[in-house]
Amino acid sequence: MKKKRGLLAIGHTALDYIIKVKEFPVANASASIETMKNLYGGAAANVAMVGATIGLKTSLVSAVGKNFIDSEYHKQMQKLNIDTESLIISKNKDTPTAFVLTDENQDQISYFYLGAGKEFKKSAIPLKAIKKVEVVHLATGDPDFNCRSGIASKKEGKIVSFDPGQDLHLYDNKKLKEVIKNCNILFGNHFEIERILDSLSVDIEGLKELGPSIIIKTCGKDGSVIYNNHEKIRVDSVYRPATDPTGAGDSYRASFIHSYLNGDSLKDCAKFASSVSSFIVEKKGCQTNIPNFKEAKSRMRDFYNLDD
């Protein structure tokens, strides 16, 4: 029987307000906004949009407001043939909205209106969508829904990747252990991985013993580190001056999984992922500068001096 391909992203679809400030205000003070844009985002949707643009068959499970259907955002997903059949539609709450503030040091503070995202708690696991794909990616979203989806995906023999992202604080240790136990690939930036290690009182080897055989720690302009078996693989980033770092991590996850499904080495997966994410940071917004596969491969070859 032919092995099923494709990626299912589970988690938030959101409207993003990307805000640039010179510096963050202290409590009871204010700061001037230098620029503000209303753009498309949500970690799971970012993964699906990037994956589809670079040629990966993708599907999406998110909780959205009823006005999302047939919106311009939804129409863009349909143009990329993203399977949205399993979207959870709220009758009385709006699509989640994120307010992401970035200062001149590229540090970020985010505020998130959950809205329709509350529907995750009472929703059934998207077993039909899980059965169609090879990889299930658990992005920022409801911890309980992610745990239940991870368990179901593992039972179905799927590869499960997990990225708690900025929702890491929503996981108590029990939930965090449970979702990690059922994942094969764990993604996180250097802050998140260190926080996970500290919360669970383990080192990298102890973390791998809990579940994931591959742990990817992204470090912004300093590249990424992959822990696999007893290997520690360092990969330089494809550096580009950052206009906006928002969404770079999600694009890295989607493109890493794309290469992983193609059978590339872990090092090459990271190189391709870094190339894709380098495009994202060049413009404001998570989805405004997604490269196609050819563009990403070309930049990857040029930066790392690779042969065709």
Helices and strands as residue ranges (DSSP letters): E 7-10, E 14-21, E 33-41, H 43-53, E 58-61, E 63-65, G 66-68, H 72-79, E 88-90, E 97-102, E 108-113, G 115-122, H 127-131, E 135-138, H 143-155, E 159-162, G 165-170, H 173-181, E 185-189, H 190-200, H 204-210, E 214-218, G 220-222, E 224-228, E 231-235, H 248-261, H 266-280, H 293-304
